[in-house]
Amino acid sequence: MREEPMELLYERCAGLDVHKKNVKVCLILPGKPGRPDKEIRTYATKTADLLEMRDWLKEQGCTHLAMESTGVYWKPIYNLLEGDFEILVVNAHHLKTVPGRKTDVKDSEWIADLLQHGLLKASFIPSVPQRELRELTRYRTRLVEERAREVNRLPPNAGGYEPEIRRCRLRCYGESIAIHPPGNRRGGG
């Protein structure tokens, strides 16, 4: 009984194993029938190096990339490459369940092999406007929390400076109550 070879979805694709300081890239290209060529390179994670990697992958005709979604190291690479390639960010748990891979090079090869045959399931990555909105929302939340911490640091009673502290508290809390009681308003009454 003769085994049928697995169907190739992508002839020119790459698997990326991303780390803090470098990225291992395994590029798969068409080779002899049934034996694709693999080229493995390592790039630093500085922008200039990632742009060099992008240019090399484009020169080779690579159309699809896949990388693990471990930590946050994949994010700048994804943002830099997303307009030039179809990119799959894959849950690391799905890739790690296969035993025997012990090196970064083997990881990148494994990712490329799975991608080539269409065996990877991409994680959901929001669109650019949605990602930007999320970042702004998170930033606003941090600012509001920081403001609340500073307001809580103000002393409740500061001796002779109580009116000034009261005005400061009112401004920090954003309350719209009058600073001066109605009978003490400046400008007559």
VOMINU-72326 format. One record per atom (N, C-alpha, C): x, y, z. Coordinates in steps of 0.001 Angstrom, whole numbers, plus 500000, padded with zeros to 6 digits. Atoms other than C-alpha are relative to their C-alpha. Layout:
N
XYZ/...
This chain:
189
500837498829500000/500000500000500000/500887501240500000/499189498812500179/501419503315498901/499377501180500748/500505498846499269/501126506377501157/500010501225499108/500086498740500736/499980509630499603/500736501079500793/499342498907499276/502151512643500446/498956501017500473/500916498989499479/500501515316502544/499922501170499036/500209498861500889/499049518203500593/500755501220500519/499302498766499649/501141521363500533/499062501167499737/500819498813500182/499121524515501130/500839501195499570/499130498857500285/502034526935500961/501374499478499591/498688500459500472/505133526263498860/501141500794500614/498961499107499476/507061529248500210/499489500630501283/500465499513498701/506525529814503908/501135499921500998/498942499978498982/508494530373507083/499414499836501394/500321500122498586/508355529425510741/500985500850500785/499159499130499188/509671531929513278/499921499566501454/499941500253498566/510819531071516778/500557501276500621/499684498648499542/510826534441518537/500434499986501460/499488499832498641/512857535286521631/500273501476500232/499755498600499655/513801538492523402/501090500620499122/498861499423500704/517130538958521613/500166499533498560/499842500466501378/516783536933518405/498768499243499513/501068500742500664/514471535247515946/500658498947499118/499544501075500882/515208531864514365/498950499857498900/500912500071501143/513704531651510884/500329498773499173/499847501130500908/513177528477508882/499122500279498794/500712499737501245/512211529253505288/499933498712499192/500196501186500838/510752526425503229/499726500456498578/500129499683501428/511132526640499450/499812498711499214/500135501214500814/510231524227496658/501377499440499650/498747500677500352/512995521705496064/499684498843499072/500289501211500767/513113518250494550/498622499493500382/501336500494499666/509725516553494380/500014499201501312/500104500665498706/508769515498497893/501059500405501006/498913499576499104/511869517156499409/500187501517499910/499827498546500062/511484520896500006/501349500421500581/498758499430499469/514570523015500628/499664500842501229/500176499202498789/514929524576504064/501248500827500216/498889499122499673/517083527557504874/499712500623501358/500186499521498634/517602528579508485/500962501152500259/499204498831499653/518793531982509636/499582500512501370/500280499364498718/519011533899512891/500160501505499837/499971498539500057/518231537610513201/499835500556501411/500205499286498734/518517540011516122/498626500669499951/501341499415499956/515299541680517258/500009501526499899/499960498561500262/516457545217516495/499275500265498684/500819499670501165/514334546988513896/500765499815498692/499221500126501240/517116547130511290/500164498528499605/499839501430500275/517680543369511592/498686499372499555/501312500532500389/513955542628511377/499615500458498590/500258499524501370/513689544779508249/500845499217498994/499151500842500850/516608542816506780/499362498623499818/500695501281500072/514740539593507608/498794500095499067/501171499795500858/511581540962505976/500406500053498525/499542499877501385/513493541910502819/500451498653499439/499546501325500441/515118538466502623/498817499088499714/501172500853500203/511783536682503031/499228500420498747/500694499523501203/510202538877500345/500775499622498731/499163500376501153/513133538262497966/499829498523499648/500157501439500210/512629534518498420/498582499625499583/501376500268500421/508934534840497550/499134499401501093/500777500533498876/507699533852501012/498656500734500076/501340499403499931/503945534425501345/499375499900501379/500626500248498705/503044533053504782/501064499782501080/499129500181498841/504692533187508217/499164499479501156/500657500429498760/503840531499511497/500996500156501131/499156499858498812/505156532197514983/499175499686501239/500663500288498730/504378531218518549/499606501305500676/500458498812499281/502489533637520770/500466499991501446/499484500020498633/504708533233523818/500408501411500407/499631498688499483/505087536352525942/499511501126499109/500359498840500815/504998539724524200/501013500236498874/498931499767500967/508066539326522000/499524499925498556/500507500139501353/505993538425518926/499342501284499509/500802498836500387/504068541726518945/500728500984499083/499345499061500917/506674544108517453/500317499373498638/499707500681501262/507589541520514829/498730499918499163/501288500065500700/503939541022513921/499652501372499423/500334498653500455/503386544788513710/500860500438498826/499076499609501063/506418545203511471/499746499246498695/500129500850501187/505598542349509081/498573499853499476/501374500358500336/501789542304508961/499522500507498647/500443499526501310/501423544323505757/500614499250498832/499253500649501082/503842542163503773/499736498509499850/500198501446500021/502856538575504633/498672499652500667/501086500573499214/499958536467505798/500675499394501222/499315500434498789/500924535879509420/499026499266500908/500763500749499006/499632533238511784/500757500055501317/499460500045498657/500264533743515465/499298498829500665/500549501276499552/499802530339517044/500211499836501502/499910500279498582/499110529359520634/501140499009500247/498815500825499736/502339527925522017/499629498629500552/500417501291499426/500456525171523870/499729498974498896/500291500925501102/499328523673520547/501278499464499357/498741500439500605/502918523503519316/500836499152500950/499143500674499024/504535522256522505/499523498595500346/500506501328499641/502379519161522766/500704498888499223/499287501011500781/504579517395520215/501388499805500597/498708500234499354/507607515750521881/501157499965499002/498813500208500813/511162515662520597/500680501262499523/499379498762500474/511822519307519740/500694500663501186/499261499478498860/514559520636521986/500772501272499686/499220498812500333/516212523502520099/499129501013499280/500733498934500670/515084526830518697/499919499757498497/499994500293501438/516083525756515183/498939498952499691/501026501026500222/513939522627515467/498605500574500191/501290499340499818/511093524792516788/499586500740498736/500344499238501202/511255527077513762/499707499064498823/500270500983501055/511443524064511428/498621499362500180/501281500641499705/508469522431513127/498843500941499661/501041499012500308/506413525623512867/499838500135498493/500054499871501459/507311525962509171/499350498765499365/500586501234500546/506434522296508466/498486499967500216/501430499997499717/503060522588510176/499268501040499157/500611498948500812/502327525851508368/499883499561498543/499975500424501397/503276524388504990/498833499079499667/501075500962500230/500649521691505377/498641500483500521/501270499444499535/497983523967506841/499502499408501296/500390500667498762/498002522296510245/500011500919501224/499976499059498889/498143525456512349/498695500785500067/501192499183499786/495227527336513839/500455501346500546/499566498661499607/495798531075514059/499206500508501188/500666499300498908/495028532987517217/499355501263499432/500646498767500438/492724535982516911/500892501183500313/499251498765499833/494653539200516382/499084501124499529/500900498913500404/492493542354516386/500620500870498904/499529499091501046/492729544872513553/500822501130500622/499142498914499517/495154547812513819/499193501056500765/500747499001499223/492469550358514823/499529499470501360/500459500574498734/491140548005517495/501166499852500976/498828500103499125/494653547366518860/500384501367500543/499667498647499559/495320551111518976/499005500487501050/501017499607499027/492023551712520795/500219499295501331/499710500732498762/492884548999523321/501171500625500747/498832499384499364/496282550596523961/499627501326500645/500432498722499431/494685554025524482/499138499794501242/500858500287498855/492081552547526821/500830499552501194/499127500458498910/494751550776528868/500823501155500566/499219498837499562/496828553968528982/499132500927500849/500917499154499234/493814555987530176/499739499383501379/500229500675498722/493123553391532873/501190500206500933/498806499788499168/496733553683534097/500059501440500509/499989498595499572/496432557500534194/498975500254501112/501035499834498973/493183557371536186/500447499371501307/499509500657498787/494727554904538639/501115500811500655/498909499179499474/497822557091539021/499447501258500660/500640498813499441/495646560150539621/499376499666501363/500623500395498738/493703558310542336/501058499772501076/498918500204499023/496976557277544032/500519501335500527/499499498684499583/498157560897544086/498997500716500883/501035499366499180/494831562175545457/500009499379501389/499995500677498701/495000559583548230/501224500361500837/498798499608499262/498466560821549167/499858501358500665/500176498687499396/497182564324549993/499578499848501457/500379500116498585/496972564856553755/498575500515500209/501381499582499786/493419565149555082/499898501380500647/500027498716499319/494250568181557195/501422500530500040/498635499490500074/497274570349556559/500148501324500730/499807498816499172/497165572923559331/499403501247499378/500464498717500519/496892576510558056/499761500014498503/500151500027501449/496826575422554420/498723499290499566/501192500779500309/493414573789554585/499231500496498779/500742499570501202/491675576031551971/500717499617498699/499257500351501212/494460575412549459/499940498501499728/500092501456500136/494434571670550112/498605499629499509/501382500285500405/490639571689549752/499815500282498506/500101499667501436/490877573442546372/500711498933499154/499236501022500729/493518570960545247/499233498684499943/500793501241499979/491395568007546338/498828500084499032/501158499852500880/488384569375544510/500415499907498533/499524500079501391/490404569818541314/500396498571499642/499548501368500276/491948566351541598/498838499027499885/501147500906500067/488647564638542274/499070500368498859/500850499603501112/486992566625539503/498585500324500423/501343499670499529/484006567521541675/499659501420499591/500413498678500449/481990570517540575/499266500759501099/500615499249498910/481078571849544003/500815501257500232/499352498697499837/481878575408544909/501143499911501006/498862499962499085/485235576053546532/499683500905501184/500346499068498930/483886578994548533/498522499837500346/501420500054499638/480629578822550501/499259501183499376/500752498950500687/477821580916548935/500150501388500609/499883498672499378/478179583765551473/501369500611499856/498631499510500067/481930584113550901/500522500149498582/499513499897501387/482083584388547120/500665501343499760/499328498765500384/484436586916545708/499141500702498972/500745499256500991/482951589650543648/498614500348500501/501229499517499398/480083590396545995/498853499030499960/501056500725499712/477722587875546919/499143499058499583/
